[in-house]
Amino acid sequence: MVARPLIGISTYLESGARWGVWELEAALLPAGYPRLVRRAGGLAAMLPPDAPEHAAATVARLDGLVIAGGPDVDPVHYGADRDPRTGPPARERDAWELALVEAALHARVPLLGICRGMQLLNVALGGTLVQHLDGHTEAVGVFGRHPVKPVPGTLCAEVVPEETPVPTYHHQCVDRLGTGLVPSAYAADGTVEAVELPPAGGGSWVLGVQWHPEMGEDVRVMEALVRAAARGGTAASARA
């Protein structure tokens, strides 16, 4: 039996989570993420916030990495003053995920950023964010849906070649692109909906999407990550 590629997914770390009789601090991940990895043929592993110095050793054991959605990236990481509409900082998660992104890029481990994950990828490469925009959420706690159009000739267009409606929930977006990143999909209002790092820019398989594939039925983005992980994952090679 061929081993399924091991896909690490970053998680929330929340106090006061409740289940059964318990109310405790918990590492949380919406079930859509591991479910999507399984549907795409991968094996999901949760990566709760840890010390940044452990990121390289963690990534070395993975075939692919997903930086999941979540809270706003602290604007201190891109040298901006905090907008009043920016959410409270998640400092431990920011530090851990930035270290994971840097480790994955260095080790050329396939990397997918989802929503916050795409924004964090941009920030890790020196880019900035728009701290508030309207029209990309349905309501508080409710996912919206709008079409995105891929840029021809990009990895995103190879994975999702047609204009397609996607689940969306965000109020921030990419402003100045990080070093080497190229935009690979747009919303109708001009918002960058996907970015990628071409191989010539130092990437192996690096894609960020602003939407939430884990909240829909389209598995193509995650399947592409899992295929890339199966082809070139360092951990898979070590286990072979």
Protein Blocks (a to p, Z undefined) as FASTA:
>chain_A
ZZdddddddddddehiaehjbccddddddfklmmmmmmnopacdddddddfklmmmmmmm
pcbdcddedddddfklnopacdfkbccddfklmmmmmmmmmmmmmnopacddehjlmmmm
mmmnopacdfbdehiafbehiacdddddddehiaklmmmmbccddddddfbdcfbdcehi
acfbdcfkopafbdcddfknopabdcddfbdfklmmblklmmmmmmmmmmmomklmmmZZ
